[in-house]
């Protein structure tokens, strides 16, 4: 996918919420159409190095479409995406892209070779250590838990040492303990400078792990800011839901915005 540049337009500048920190990724006015349906309508935002952004919204909001465009898998019909300083982007789809009859190590070696690494074995060793999979290296993937399979999935996404890691519904199907371990690992990646953008249907998960929340509905960006700011927006838009749990209040907020 050809990458463009954000020329310091007000929308792009306003999207960055980390003063004094250069964005790792800039998105300006991205539009995507499928026939007559507009899946994304001029979405703009910027994300800083090490920042965690949760993309939330109802089914059909455009979350996966947006992530696939950021990953370069799909092309936008309008707008620009820019990786600052030439940083790469890692993509981890919701469905694990693994060869289940191979071992953990064999999967990592295979994908390292497919990506053209000069020393695939060294790259695989680095990911085994980084993702705490060394003790599982010889195990057949199909026999591992969902949480461990998702860690392998993320390890494959990290093979290129991306500046930005995209996670599409990373905790779907995981039990609470597996989910906690997964997020502990993701938070550690972010703490070391990896920018993490993840989509989720779980508003509590977004609130807990996203420093910023990007709310999409019907392809439109409705909100970009902290969980606290979203709570305030919910209170203003849907005061009758002020005493409800956050998920119920969020649904009322979407309704008040016409979605």
ABEGO torsion letter per residue (X at the ends): XBBBBBAGBAAAAAABABBGBBBABBBBGBBBBBEABBABBGBBBBBBBGBBBBBBEBBGAGAAAAAAAAAGABBBABEBBBBBGGBBBBBBBABBBBBAABBAAAAAAAAAAAAGBABAAAAAAAAAAAAGAAAAAABBAAABBAAAAAAAAAAAAAAAGBABBBBBGAABGBBAAAAAAAAAAAAAAAAAGBBBBBBBABAAAAAAABABBBBBBGGBBABBEBAAAAAAAAAAABAAAAABBAAAAAAAAAAAAGX
